[in-house]
Amino acid sequence: MRALVFEQGLRLQTNRPKPEPKPQEAIIQVLQAGICSTDLHLVKGYMDFQGVLGHEFVGVVNSASGNSSLVGKRVVGEINAACRSCQTCLQGRPTHCPTRTTLGIMGRDGAFADYLSLPVENLSVVPDSLSNEQAVFIEPLAAACEITERITINPTDRVVIIGDGKLGLLCTQVLALTGCHVTLLGRHNERNAWLASKGITVAAEFQAIPPGADIVVEATGSPQGLTMATQLVRPQGTIVLKSTYHGEVSVNMTELVIHEISIIGSRCGPFAPALRLLSGGMIQVEPLIHARFPLEEGLNAMEQAAQPGILKVLLTMS
């Protein structure tokens, strides 16, 4: 099969072996995949990953050990494959299983290929009402939904999201549904004007946002974003980290202690609410699509996705 592989460099491989069927796993023919900021970090050395990149996908099940009813169904998949038998898994935290593999990120080949393999229990059937391009966004939308799993957001809260990239725009829409006052701090006001219809305030200057926010979501992946978050959050407020950082980040811990700031890490999230929100038309993803490339042009697609200001770049496998 074809695959976009990172092994001592990024290359398109045209003769990579198709994944072998495993007990309780499905073989999925990938239809479309999305390039994420994490993929761009991986080619810079994040997680020391070697293999096929990609974790945002929609595909069709070719085979499914233990669940033949899935064959032929269009699916998306949660990316963490847990052992389901260790204490962490038995306590209901499979995404933190110490022996887990993660699609296209850790120990498991990913979605920038003609085929991938995932546990059957990780899969969710995509409603017919959703296009492939919409379905590709289920994984990052689930990550945005995870914020409300980790913390309580009240309608009276003032929330600031820093970063108007792909994930920041999804987080902004999800949190606006709680009824809180949401401000998005980004660099591209002109392209974010469509958010006004959702009651979301858009700001391009840090100085335009008054400090004292109850919750600040950092979605830039940059040290500067984290610094701004500490300056915008109120005493005893909460900072939610939605970014992965390549390398170490310097933080003034004394300031966090003095102001009793809570810092919450947040990554993968639940697929069921993400599917409901997207199917119900409550989240828009079409404005986030910047470009589409066939898999054969995967190197160009990755180069395009790495350019400043670029939103979602999609890879089509057909």
C-alpha positions as CSV (number, residue, x, y, z in Angstrom):
1,M,0.0,0.0,0.0
2,R,1.0,3.7,-0.2
3,A,1.9,5.5,3.0
4,L,3.4,8.8,4.2
5,V,6.2,7.6,6.4
6,F,8.5,9.4,8.8
7,E,11.6,7.3,9.3
8,Q,14.8,9.4,9.5
9,G,13.0,11.8,7.3
10,L,9.6,12.1,5.6
11,R,8.9,10.2,2.4
12,L,6.0,8.6,0.4
13,Q,6.4,4.8,0.4
14,T,4.5,3.0,-2.4
15,N,5.1,-0.6,-1.3
16,R,4.6,-0.6,2.4
17,P,3.0,-3.8,3.7
18,K,-0.8,-3.6,4.5
19,P,-1.5,-4.1,8.2
20,E,-2.2,-7.7,9.2
21,P,-5.5,-8.5,10.9
22,K,-5.2,-8.9,14.7
23,P,-7.6,-10.3,17.3
24,Q,-10.3,-7.8,18.1
25,E,-9.0,-5.3,15.6
26,A,-10.4,-3.9,12.3
27,I,-8.6,-3.2,9.0
28,I,-9.9,0.1,7.7
29,Q,-9.5,1.4,4.2
30,V,-8.8,5.1,4.7
31,L,-10.9,7.5,2.6
32,Q,-9.6,10.8,3.9
33,A,-7.3,12.1,6.6
34,G,-6.5,15.5,8.1
35,I,-3.0,16.9,8.9
36,C,-2.8,18.0,12.6
37,S,-0.3,20.3,14.3
38,T,0.8,17.2,16.2
39,D,1.9,15.6,12.9
40,L,4.0,18.7,12.2
41,H,5.6,18.4,15.7
42,L,6.3,14.7,15.1
43,V,8.5,15.4,12.1
44,K,10.5,17.7,14.3
45,G,11.3,14.9,16.8
46,Y,8.3,15.0,19.1
47,M,7.7,11.7,20.8
48,D,10.6,10.1,18.8
49,F,7.9,8.6,16.5
50,Q,8.9,6.5,13.5
51,G,6.3,5.1,11.2
52,V,3.2,6.2,9.3
53,L,1.9,9.6,10.4
54,G,-1.7,10.6,10.8
55,H,-4.5,10.1,13.4
56,E,-7.5,12.1,12.0
57,F,-9.4,10.0,9.5
58,V,-12.5,8.5,8.1
59,G,-12.6,5.2,6.4
60,V,-14.4,2.0,5.5
61,V,-14.1,-1.2,7.5
62,N,-12.6,-4.1,5.3
63,S,-12.5,-6.6,8.1
64,A,-13.4,-6.6,11.8
65,S,-12.4,-9.4,14.2
66,G,-15.3,-10.3,16.4
67,N,-17.8,-7.8,14.8
68,S,-18.5,-8.6,11.2
69,S,-21.5,-6.2,11.2
70,L,-19.0,-3.3,10.9
71,V,-17.7,-4.5,7.5
72,G,-18.5,-2.0,4.8
73,K,-19.4,0.7,7.4
74,R,-17.9,4.1,7.3
75,V,-16.1,4.8,10.5
76,V,-13.9,7.2,12.6
77,G,-11.8,5.9,15.4
78,E,-10.5,6.9,18.8
79,I,-6.7,6.9,18.5
80,N,-5.6,5.3,21.8
81,A,-5.4,1.5,21.7
82,A,-5.4,0.3,25.4
83,C,-4.7,-3.1,26.9
84,R,-8.1,-2.9,28.8
85,S,-6.7,-5.2,31.5
86,C,-4.3,-3.1,33.6
87,Q,-5.4,-1.2,36.7
88,T,-5.5,2.1,34.8
89,C,-7.9,0.7,32.2
90,L,-10.0,-1.1,34.8
91,Q,-10.4,2.2,36.6
92,G,-11.9,3.7,33.5
93,R,-8.9,5.6,32.1
94,P,-7.9,3.7,29.0
95,T,-6.5,6.8,27.3
96,H,-3.8,6.7,29.9
97,C,-3.0,3.0,29.7
98,P,0.7,2.7,30.3
99,T,1.1,0.1,27.5
100,R,-1.2,1.9,25.0
101,T,-0.3,2.6,21.4
102,T,-1.6,5.7,19.7
103,L,-2.5,5.9,16.1
104,G,0.2,7.7,14.1
105,I,1.8,9.1,17.3
106,M,3.2,6.3,19.5
107,G,3.9,2.6,18.6
108,R,1.2,2.3,15.9
109,D,1.2,3.2,12.2
110,G,-1.3,5.9,11.4
111,A,-3.8,7.2,8.9
112,F,-1.7,8.7,6.1
113,A,-1.9,5.4,4.2
114,D,-4.4,3.3,2.2
115,Y,-5.1,1.1,5.2
116,L,-4.8,1.2,9.0
117,S,-5.6,-1.0,11.9
118,L,-7.5,-0.1,15.2
119,P,-9.3,-2.1,17.9
120,V,-13.0,-2.7,17.0
121,E,-14.0,-1.1,20.3
122,N,-12.4,2.2,19.2
123,L,-14.6,2.6,16.1
124,S,-17.7,4.8,15.7
125,V,-20.0,4.5,12.7
126,V,-20.4,7.8,10.8
127,P,-24.0,8.9,10.1
128,D,-24.9,9.2,6.4
129,S,-25.7,12.9,7.0
130,L,-22.0,13.7,7.4
131,S,-19.6,14.0,4.5
132,N,-16.1,12.5,4.6
133,E,-14.7,16.0,5.0
134,Q,-16.8,16.7,8.0
135,A,-16.1,13.3,9.5
136,V,-12.3,13.9,9.4
137,F,-12.9,16.5,12.1
138,I,-14.5,14.2,14.6
139,E,-11.2,13.4,16.4
140,P,-10.1,17.0,16.9
141,L,-13.7,18.0,17.8
142,A,-13.7,15.2,20.4
143,A,-10.5,16.7,21.8
144,A,-12.3,20.1,22.1
145,C,-15.3,18.4,23.8
146,E,-12.8,17.0,26.4
147,I,-12.5,20.4,28.0
148,T,-16.0,20.2,29.3
149,E,-15.2,16.7,30.6
150,R,-12.3,18.0,32.6
151,I,-13.7,21.2,34.0
152,T,-17.1,22.8,34.7
153,I,-17.9,25.8,32.7
154,N,-20.8,28.0,33.9
155,P,-22.9,30.3,31.7
156,T,-21.7,33.2,33.8
157,D,-18.0,32.4,33.1
158,R,-15.8,34.5,30.9
159,V,-13.6,32.3,28.7
160,V,-10.7,33.2,26.5
161,I,-9.3,30.9,23.9
162,I,-5.7,31.8,22.7
163,G,-5.0,30.6,19.2
164,D,-7.2,30.7,16.1
165,G,-5.7,27.6,14.5
166,K,-7.7,24.4,13.8
167,L,-8.1,23.2,17.3
168,G,-8.6,26.7,18.8
169,L,-11.6,27.3,16.4
170,L,-13.2,24.0,17.4
171,C,-12.7,24.7,21.1
172,T,-14.2,28.2,20.6
173,Q,-17.4,26.7,19.1
174,V,-17.8,24.0,21.6
175,L,-17.4,26.2,24.6
176,A,-19.8,28.8,23.2
177,L,-22.5,26.2,23.4
178,T,-22.2,26.3,27.3
179,G,-23.6,29.8,27.3
180,C,-20.5,31.4,28.6
181,H,-19.0,34.5,27.2
182,V,-16.2,33.4,24.8
183,T,-13.4,35.5,23.3
184,L,-11.1,34.1,20.7
185,L,-7.6,35.7,20.6
186,G,-6.0,35.1,17.2
187,R,-4.1,36.7,14.3
188,H,-6.7,36.4,11.6
189,N,-9.7,38.5,12.4
190,E,-10.8,38.8,8.8
191,R,-11.1,35.0,8.4
192,N,-12.9,34.5,11.7
193,A,-15.8,36.9,11.1
194,W,-18.2,34.0,10.7
195,L,-17.9,33.3,14.5
196,A,-19.8,36.5,15.3
197,S,-23.1,34.7,14.3
198,K,-22.4,32.3,17.2
199,G,-22.1,35.2,19.7
200,I,-18.3,34.8,19.9
201,T,-16.0,37.8,20.3
202,V,-12.9,37.9,18.1
203,A,-9.8,39.9,19.2
204,A,-6.5,40.3,17.4
205,E,-4.6,42.1,20.1
206,F,-3.7,40.8,23.6
207,Q,-4.2,44.3,25.0
208,A,-7.8,44.4,23.8
209,I,-8.8,41.6,26.2
210,P,-9.3,42.7,29.9
211,P,-7.6,40.4,32.4
212,G,-9.5,38.4,34.9
213,A,-10.9,35.6,32.7
214,D,-12.4,32.7,34.7
215,I,-10.9,30.2,32.2
216,V,-8.2,30.5,29.6
217,V,-7.7,27.8,26.9
218,E,-4.1,27.8,25.5
219,A,-4.2,26.4,21.9
220,T,-1.2,28.0,20.3
221,G,1.4,25.4,21.2
222,S,3.9,28.2,21.8
223,P,5.5,29.5,25.0
224,Q,4.1,32.9,24.3
225,G,0.6,31.6,24.4
226,L,1.2,30.1,27.8
227,T,2.6,33.4,29.1
228,M,-0.4,35.3,27.8
229,A,-2.7,32.7,29.5
230,T,-1.1,33.4,32.9
231,Q,-1.6,37.1,32.4
232,L,-5.3,36.9,31.3
233,V,-6.6,34.4,33.9
234,R,-8.0,35.7,37.2
235,P,-6.7,34.6,40.7
236,Q,-8.0,31.1,41.4
237,G,-8.9,30.8,37.7
238,T,-8.1,27.9,35.4
239,I,-5.8,27.5,32.4
240,V,-6.5,24.6,30.1
241,L,-3.6,23.4,28.0
242,K,-4.8,22.0,24.6
243,S,-1.4,22.2,22.9
244,T,1.5,19.9,22.7
245,Y,4.9,21.6,23.0
246,H,8.1,20.6,21.3
247,G,10.9,21.0,23.8
248,E,10.7,22.5,27.3
249,V,8.6,25.6,28.2
250,S,9.6,28.0,30.9
251,V,6.8,29.0,33.3
252,N,6.8,31.4,36.3
253,M,5.6,28.8,38.9
254,T,5.8,31.4,41.7
255,E,3.1,33.5,40.0
256,L,0.9,30.4,39.6
257,V,1.2,29.6,43.3
258,I,0.6,33.1,44.5
259,H,-2.5,33.5,42.4
260,E,-3.6,29.9,43.0
261,I,-4.0,29.2,39.3
262,S,-5.2,25.7,38.3
263,I,-3.5,24.2,35.2
264,I,-5.4,21.4,33.5
265,G,-4.0,19.3,30.7
266,S,-6.5,18.1,28.1
267,R,-6.0,16.0,25.0
268,C,-8.2,13.2,23.5
269,G,-11.9,13.3,24.1
270,P,-15.2,11.5,23.6
271,F,-16.4,10.7,20.1
272,A,-20.1,10.3,20.8
273,P,-20.8,14.0,21.7
274,A,-18.6,15.1,18.8
275,L,-20.7,13.1,16.4
276,R,-23.9,14.5,17.9
277,L,-22.7,18.1,17.7
278,L,-21.5,17.8,14.1
279,S,-24.5,15.8,12.9
280,G,-26.8,18.4,14.6
281,G,-25.2,21.3,12.7
282,M,-24.0,22.9,15.9
283,I,-20.4,23.0,14.8
284,Q,-19.1,24.3,11.5
285,V,-15.9,22.8,10.1
286,E,-16.1,23.8,6.5
287,P,-14.5,27.2,7.2
288,L,-11.5,25.4,8.6
289,I,-10.6,23.6,5.4
290,H,-7.7,25.3,3.6
291,A,-6.6,22.8,1.0
292,R,-7.0,19.2,-0.3
293,F,-4.2,17.0,-1.7
294,P,-4.1,13.4,-3.0
295,L,-1.9,11.1,-0.9
296,E,0.6,11.1,-3.8
297,E,1.3,14.7,-3.0
298,G,1.6,14.1,0.8
299,L,5.0,15.8,1.0
300,N,3.6,19.0,-0.6
301,A,0.6,18.7,1.7
302,M,2.7,18.6,4.8
303,E,4.8,21.5,3.6
304,Q,1.6,23.5,3.0
305,A,0.2,22.6,6.4
306,A,3.3,23.9,8.1
307,Q,3.0,27.4,6.7
308,P,1.9,30.1,9.1
309,G,-1.8,30.8,9.2
310,I,-2.8,27.7,7.3
311,L,-5.8,25.8,8.7
312,K,-6.8,22.2,7.9
313,V,-5.1,20.4,5.0
314,L,-6.8,17.2,4.0
315,L,-5.3,14.1,2.3
316,T,-7.6,12.1,0.0
317,M,-6.6,8.4,-0.5
318,S,-8.9,7.4,-3.4
